[in-house]
Amino acid sequence: MAKLSQLLMLEHMLNTCDNMDTKDTWVIEYQGKSIQQLVDSINMTLVRQLNSKTRLSCRNVLVANFKTMTDTGHWLQRKLFADLPKAMGKALREKIVQMVDLLKALMVKIIDVDEFAGEFLERLKNRYLKKKYTSDYELWKARQSKITVKRLVRYQVDLTAEML
């Protein structure tokens, strides 16, 4: 996910909150809302990638330290959660737990290629069954970007030479 930057930004924002020494409720709530919006965005992206039919586009999400990113404690043992009002802190905790679960599910999707291999082989089989018989000429013709008389003559010469 070019959105890997969002995971790193989330970590940076939480670290910044840990290092701030403020007791202003409105500042803490504003930080909490900002972080909650970022987590919502990350979760939406992860859900989209989990529902995606492609596999390779998902790989770059987990380039970062997967063990750290999927450790719920890494995200939840932050000063911000103690400072936030209980309801807001609980909602944010739930969203972060959901994010960690989505990251783990995405890793399973990346690792579990059987489903994708099966789909790929099924598509190949269907394509093959569509054309019950494919001649060498049809294969050669399909590979040509533009068929010219010169190419046809060359194919005929090659075919004749092969026969002899």
Disulfide bonds with the S-S distance in Angstrom:
none
